Amino acid sequence: MKVLTGFFMAWSNFLALPCPYKKWDEKQKGTMIAFLPSIGIVVGLLWMLLFYVLVNINMPILFAAFLMTLYPYRVSGFFHLDGFMDCTDAIMSRRPLEDRQRILKDSRVGAFAVIAVIMLILGMYSAFVSGGLYADSLAFLVIPVISRGTAALSVMSFKPIGHSQYAGEYQEDKKIGEKVLVAIQMMVVMVIATFFTTNVMEIWVIFATVSIVGVFTCLYGKIQLGGFSGDIAGMGLVVSELAGIITLIFI
């Protein structure tokens, strides 16, 4: 039951969809993070459904691209996008570390955050218009699962900033069980996608691209901001998803 509590905590925290079971147990925060890939499954299945509907009703490509771009941000309540904006505002300021950390915690929206989020959304939209709407539908299951799995592993592996919500529970080398749970969810999805896809190479190239970009984005954020945080995980998640959609243009 405690495991299920962790899953539904992740649902209520990282999805804007109504949660069927609301319960919070502070001791299950680690399990909550470990279930991020399962939240990606929910996101991905609905993304696949949206893709299927848009293709089969012959929705004009520009509006279909808009809906496919909007969906992953809207379904998560723009939660991860908020982290991306906070991080880019701090990093792009190019100020000393102490000032970057102060900007990261500032609730006000800065010019750099606005510029970065416009470029992110334009990049996603143009990638859909340029070829993303002709992909194997399973790509839209793999991308959110792997992006969230990578973000979860980064939260468990990188030492947090002192003000991070994860600072109090960080225990280096003591998250093995939770990391294994994350890896199992990711691999199960990849095995299923590999079995059902008509383009195995596409699925595994997406896996590699999203994983690598996610890890390096999180590592870059950690270096630039002097430690890890949920905002950096959000930045890694949305940037790696953009990389996954861009990959669809070329494969």
C-alpha positions in Angstrom: 0.0 0.0 0.0 2.9 2.3 0.7 4.2 1.8 -2.8 0.8 2.8 -4.2 0.8 5.8 -2.0 4.1 6.9 -3.6 2.6 6.5 -7.1 -0.5 8.5 -6.3 1.7 11.2 -4.6 3.6 11.4 -7.8 0.3 11.7 -9.8 -1.1 14.5 -7.6 2.2 16.4 -7.6 3.3 16.1 -11.3 0.0 15.8 -13.2 -2.8 18.2 -13.7 -5.2 15.3 -14.2 -7.7 14.5 -11.3 -6.0 12.1 -8.9 -8.1 9.0 -8.0 -6.5 8.5 -4.6 -5.2 11.5 -2.6 -2.9 10.7 0.3 0.4 12.3 1.4 3.0 10.4 3.4 6.2 12.4 3.9 8.2 9.2 4.3 7.3 8.2 0.7 8.8 11.2 -1.0 11.6 9.0 -2.4 9.1 6.5 -3.7 7.2 9.4 -5.3 10.2 10.4 -7.3 10.9 6.8 -8.2 7.4 6.6 -9.9 8.1 9.5 -12.2 8.5 7.1 -15.2 5.0 5.7 -14.4 3.6 9.2 -14.6 5.4 9.4 -17.9 3.4 6.3 -19.0 0.1 8.1 -18.2 1.3 11.2 -20.1 2.6 9.1 -23.0 -0.6 7.0 -23.4 -2.7 10.2 -23.6 -0.2 11.8 -26.0 -0.4 8.8 -28.2 -4.2 9.0 -28.1 -4.1 12.7 -29.1 -1.7 11.9 -31.9 -4.0 9.1 -33.2 -7.1 11.3 -33.1 -5.4 14.3 -34.8 -4.0 12.1 -37.6 -7.3 10.2 -38.2 -9.5 13.3 -38.4 -7.0 14.9 -40.8 -6.5 17.9 -38.5 -4.6 20.7 -40.4 -1.0 20.2 -39.7 -0.3 23.6 -38.1 -3.1 23.3 -35.6 -2.2 19.7 -34.9 1.3 20.7 -34.2 0.0 23.4 -31.8 -2.0 20.8 -29.8 0.8 18.3 -29.7 3.1 21.0 -28.4 0.7 22.3 -25.8 -0.3 18.9 -24.5 2.8 17.8 -22.5 3.1 21.1 -20.8 -0.6 21.4 -20.0 -1.0 17.8 -18.7 1.7 18.5 -16.1 0.2 21.8 -15.1 3.2 23.6 -16.6 5.1 22.4 -13.5 8.3 21.4 -15.2 8.1 24.4 -17.5 8.2 26.6 -14.5 11.4 24.9 -13.3 12.9 25.4 -16.8 12.1 29.2 -16.7 13.5 29.6 -13.2 16.8 27.9 -14.1 17.3 29.6 -17.4 16.6 33.0 -15.8 19.3 32.3 -13.2 21.9 30.7 -15.6 21.5 33.2 -18.4 22.1 36.1 -16.1 25.8 35.1 -16.0 26.1 36.6 -12.5 28.2 35.2 -9.6 26.9 31.9 -8.1 25.3 33.5 -5.1 23.3 35.8 -7.3 22.3 32.9 -9.6 21.0 31.0 -6.6 19.1 34.0 -5.4 17.5 34.5 -8.9 16.6 30.8 -8.9 14.5 31.2 -5.8 12.9 34.5 -7.0 9.2 34.0 -7.8 9.3 36.9 -10.3 9.6 36.2 -14.0 12.7 37.6 -15.7 13.4 38.6 -19.3 15.8 35.6 -19.8 13.1 33.2 -18.7 10.6 34.6 -21.2 13.1 34.5 -24.0 14.1 30.9 -23.2 10.5 29.6 -22.9 9.6 31.2 -26.2 12.5 29.5 -27.9 11.7 26.2 -26.3 8.0 26.3 -27.4 8.9 27.5 -30.9 11.5 24.7 -31.2 8.9 22.1 -30.2 6.3 23.4 -32.5 8.6 23.7 -35.5 9.9 20.1 -34.9 6.3 18.8 -35.1 5.6 20.8 -38.2 8.9 19.6 -39.8 8.3 15.9 -39.3 7.3 15.0 -35.8 3.7 14.4 -36.9 4.9 11.6 -39.2 6.5 9.6 -36.4 5.7 6.2 -35.0 3.1 6.9 -32.3 5.1 4.9 -29.8 7.6 7.7 -29.8 5.1 9.7 -27.8 5.1 7.0 -25.1 8.8 6.6 -24.9 9.8 10.3 -24.8 7.9 11.3 -21.6 8.8 8.0 -19.8 12.5 8.4 -20.5 12.6 12.1 -19.8 11.0 11.6 -16.4 13.2 8.5 -15.6 16.3 10.5 -16.4 15.1 13.4 -14.2 14.3 11.0 -11.3 17.7 9.4 -11.5 19.3 12.8 -11.5 17.4 13.8 -8.4 18.6 10.7 -6.7 22.2 11.0 -7.8 23.2 14.7 -7.6 23.8 16.5 -4.4 21.1 19.1 -3.9 21.4 22.9 -3.3 20.9 23.7 0.4 17.4 25.3 -0.2 16.2 22.4 -2.4 13.1 20.5 -1.2 15.3 17.3 -1.6 18.2 18.6 0.6 16.9 17.0 3.8 16.5 13.5 2.3 19.6 13.3 0.2 21.7 10.2 1.1 24.5 9.5 -1.3 24.7 5.8 -2.4 21.6 4.9 -0.4 19.0 5.2 -3.2 19.8 1.9 -4.9 16.3 0.3 -4.5 14.6 3.4 -5.9 17.1 3.7 -8.8 16.4 0.1 -9.7 12.7 0.8 -9.6 13.1 3.7 -12.0 15.3 1.6 -14.3 12.8 -1.2 -14.4 9.9 1.1 -15.4 12.0 2.6 -18.2 13.2 -0.8 -19.5 9.7 -2.3 -19.4 8.4 0.5 -21.6 11.3 0.1 -23.9 10.8 -3.6 -24.3 7.1 -3.1 -25.0 7.8 -0.3 -27.5 10.4 -2.4 -29.2 8.0 -5.3 -29.5 5.2 -3.3 -31.0 7.0 -0.7 -33.1 7.6 -1.0 -36.8 10.8 1.1 -36.5 13.0 -0.3 -33.8 15.9 2.0 -34.6 13.7 5.1 -34.2 12.6 4.0 -30.7 16.2 3.3 -29.5 17.6 6.4 -31.0 15.0 8.4 -29.1 15.9 6.5 -26.0 19.6 7.4 -26.4 18.9 11.0 -27.3 16.5 11.8 -24.5 18.6 10.0 -21.9 21.9 11.7 -22.9 20.4 15.2 -23.3 18.5 14.8 -20.0 21.6 13.8 -18.0 23.8 16.5 -19.5 21.2 19.2 -19.0 20.8 18.2 -15.4 24.5 18.1 -14.9 25.0 21.5 -16.6 22.3 23.0 -14.3 23.9 21.5 -11.2 27.3 22.9 -12.1 25.9 26.3 -13.0 23.8 26.6 -9.9 26.0 25.0 -7.3 23.9 21.9 -6.6 20.7 20.1 -7.8 17.1 21.0 -7.3 13.6 20.2 -8.6 13.8 23.1 -10.9 16.9 21.7 -12.6 15.1 18.3 -12.9 12.3 20.2 -14.7 14.7 21.9 -17.0 16.3 18.6 -17.9 12.9 17.0 -18.5 11.6 19.6 -20.9 14.9 20.1 -22.8 15.2 16.3 -23.2 11.7 16.0 -24.5 12.4 18.8 -27.0 15.5 16.8 -28.1 13.3 13.7 -28.5 10.8 15.5 -30.8 13.6 17.1 -32.8 15.1 13.6 -33.3 11.8 12.6 -35.1 12.7 14.9 -37.9 15.8 12.9 -38.8 14.8 9.3 -38.4 
